[in-house]
Structure formats: structure tokens, C-alpha cells
Amino acid sequence: MKYDVAIIGAGLCGMSLALALAGAGRRVAVVDAREARLAGRLPIDAPFDTRIYAISPASADWLAQSRVWGSLDPARVAPVYDMQVFGDDARMSAAGLSLSAYRAGIAQLCTIVEEGELARGVADLDILRPAAALRLCFEDAAAGVELADGRRVEADLIVGADGGGSWARVEAGIAVDTIDYGQTAIVANFDCAKPHRNRAAQWFRQEDDGTSGILAYLPLPDDRISIVWAVAASRAARLMALDESAFARRVEEAGMHALGALSPAGSRAAFALRNQRARRLVAPRFALVGDAAHVLHPLAGQGLNLGFGDCAELFKRVTGARDCGDFAALRAYERARKAAIADMHALTHGLARLFASGHPLVRSLRNIGLNLVGRAPVLPQLLVRSAIRG
């Protein structure tokens, strides 16, 4: 059977795109090298994943279109109504930048959802797996994916949605530009002594060893939080070596004791941080989406949202074309996403570099700037409206 679209990778972006395309009547094949993940609803007392995403309203709309959003368990998601961002100058610790959904005239800034809950939401689709792909084949009228077991999947369009180390991207001959931040993000969940009131917080920090760090508190249901703490790789190794109780005390101190005592609610995980961008999003009968196309620093929490934006745009272009692999439609997709991707890379990379500098003058100016933006009556709300567009 020949398909309209073959998607390499059964992650969140690839599966949401597959569901939307199938719902629009397109024949879709999904190829993934991994075993199937857990499906079905979890009990309310099941531990939360360490990998948490802040889903923007625009991404929520996309997931609703893909029939995912309505299937999420309301007891395992948490809206964010406010966010406070603090600089790394202790003299200004009570100031910073305050973002409010209410003042911006919207229901919420974003929704916090764990990776596993999203994965269960996109599980309602047949997938060829575990299926190791050997090579991609491109012809004028079609393309193909040859599998290690001898099968061949033919389609008008192949989509690479297989993550930052994308095999499909390499096979299609698309190069990437990569910047290694020399940082590691530690993620963990905690129960809080004080209510978080659906408020997120982020601290740009000067760590004890003189390096820079960024700590985020993200609200989960029932006064739990998820944290993302990006620090120099050497400091991350020392933090990961602490026992659970000692690590919790470090997180309390780094977060200015904002939520009182923290109790570990699961294990920790860590991953290296980099900035990566594909030099092209498309080739004849081929397109990239999500992390296969771009990887961001997590300080703004926009990586997955950017990927869902790719999926929504590609879906629009593909469903509007008679041939899903029409190169004019693919080029239109690439042009439409170019500015959003460039802007988000510039924002996250610029902030990461700005707050990595330990120069006293730079440190003073960035903290003054952050506090001036926070005090302006309109600017914070403009930032909110810009962010939620996805």
C-alpha cells in the first residue's frame, strides 16, 4: 500500500501530525524504532513524569485538532495563571518581571502536562514498530523507507520527526548548526509545603561556584511542582551526586524558599543542553518537524510548542495540496516557519548568553533591564500575548 505521508518517529510531534492527517482523510504510516509506550489512563496517585511541558494555547488548539487535548486526564494537568521571573542580583530579589494571564485578558499563560500523559493521548494509531529504517529512497513521483526486516513503505511525502539526533535528517542530507552550551538540565518533581496557586517562577542565578544557572518552578496538580535547573555540566554532576534530601534542600535555597520545604516526589533526570538548527526544513518529498528541525535551550519552555507550530503549518500545506509531496507546498511550509524558528532561537540563545556572562557591568545592566520591563504597564502583557501565539 502506498501512503500519502510516512512519518519517521512516534514522538509527540510526529504522532500529533499523524492523527491530524488521518483525521483529514490522508493515508498515514508511522515508523518508529522503539517499543510501544504505556497506553491507558493512569491512577491519580501515580507518580508524575520527570519530563514536563508547558503547552501554549496555540499548541493546545493544535492538539485539540489532532484529537489529543480532549483525551488528557484533567487530574494530571495544571494551568499556569501567573509567572514571576527574577534576575541574579540579590539587591533586586523582590522585583523582576511579572506575567499575568488575568492582566493580559486570557484564561491562562499555559498548561503544564507531563510527557507520559501527552504520549497516552497520541497513542490511538497503528505504528510500524519496532521497525529499524535502513535508508530513504527518493524518486520524482514518490519516496520510500526501506526497513531492516525487508519491508518498504512508500509515500508521497516523508516527514522526519525523530528527534534531535534525527536519522531521517541525516539520510536526507540536511546539515545542522549546533552550539553546545556546556550546561546540563536537571529535572525533578517535589511536593510543596506551601500552595503554589498555579504560579510559575524562574530565577536567573549566579551559582555557588561562580557559574550561571537558571531554575524554573512549574506547578503540577495538588501542590506539586516540577523543576528544571540548568547549570554548568560540572555543577550538575555534583548536584546529581547528592542524595534526595540534600538535593531538595539545594532546590529550596535556590528558589528562595518560595514554597517552603520540598519533599522529593520521584527520581531525578538530567540531559545536556544545546542549540541546534537544521539549515533546511525541506527537500524534495521530505520535511522536518520538531526537534529534528530545531533544538532550543529550555529557559523559555518553548521547544515543543515550536515543534507543534511546525506540525500545524505542515498539516495546512499538505492537506491543501493534491500531492502531499508537492515541492511548492513544502517550500511554502519552510518559508512560513522560518521567522518563528529564527525568532525563538534568537530569544533563547540570546538570553542564555546574556545571563551566562559574569561581567559586573553586564550583570547590572541585565537586571536593571529585567526590572524596568517588569514595571512597565504594557510590556509584560505584550510579551505574554506574543508567547501564547506559539
HELIX and SHEET records of a PDB file:
HELIX    1   1 LEU A   12  GLY A   23  1                                  12    
HELIX    2   2 PRO A   57  GLN A   65  1                                   9    
HELIX    3   3 TRP A   69  SER A   71  5                                   3    
HELIX    4   4 PRO A   74  ARG A   76  5                                   3    
HELIX    5   5 ALA A   90  MET A   92  5                                   3    
HELIX    6   6 ALA A  101  ALA A  104  1                                   4    
HELIX    7   7 GLU A  115  GLY A  121  1                                   7    
HELIX    8   8 TRP A  167  GLU A  171  1                                   5    
HELIX    9   9 ALA A  233  ALA A  241  1                                   9    
HELIX   10  10 GLU A  244  ALA A  254  1                                  11    
HELIX   11  11 GLY A  290  ALA A  292  5                                   3    
HELIX   12  12 PRO A  298  ALA A  300  5                                   3    
HELIX   13  13 GLY A  303  THR A  319  1                                  17    
HELIX   14  14 PHE A  327  LEU A  354  1                                  28    
HELIX   15  15 PRO A  360  ARG A  375  1                                  16    
HELIX   16  16 LEU A  379  ILE A  388  1                                  10    
SHEET    1   A 5 VAL A  28  VAL A  31  0                                        
SHEET    2   A 5 LYS A   2  ILE A   8  1                                        
SHEET    3   A 5 ARG A 152  GLY A 160  1                                        
SHEET    4   A 5 ALA A 143  LEU A 147 -1                                        
SHEET    5   A 5 ALA A 133  PHE A 138 -1                                        
SHEET    1   B 5 VAL A  28  VAL A  31  0                                        
SHEET    2   B 5 LYS A   2  ILE A   8  1                                        
SHEET    3   B 5 ARG A 152  GLY A 160  1                                        
SHEET    4   B 5 PHE A 286  LEU A 288  1                                        
SHEET    5   B 5 VAL A 282  ALA A 283 -1                                        
SHEET    1   C 3 ILE A  52  ILE A  55  0                                        
SHEET    2   C 3 CYS A 110  GLU A 114 -1                                        
SHEET    3   C 3 VAL A  77  VAL A  80 -1                                        
SHEET    1   D 7 LEU A  97  SER A 100  0                                        
SHEET    2   D 7 ASP A  82  PHE A  86 -1                                        
SHEET    3   D 7 ARG A 199  GLN A 206  1                                        
SHEET    4   D 7 SER A 212  LEU A 220 -1                                        
SHEET    5   D 7 ARG A 224  ALA A 232 -1                                        
SHEET    6   D 7 VAL A 176  CYS A 192 -1                                        
SHEET    7   D 7 LEU A 262  PRO A 264 -1                                        
SHEET    1   E 8 LEU A  97  SER A 100  0                                        
SHEET    2   E 8 ASP A  82  PHE A  86 -1                                        
SHEET    3   E 8 ARG A 199  GLN A 206  1                                        
SHEET    4   E 8 SER A 212  LEU A 220 -1                                        
SHEET    5   E 8 ARG A 224  ALA A 232 -1                                        
SHEET    6   E 8 VAL A 176  CYS A 192 -1                                        
SHEET    7   E 8 ALA A 269  ALA A 278 -1                                        
SHEET    8   E 8 HIS A 294  VAL A 295 -1                                        
END                                                                             
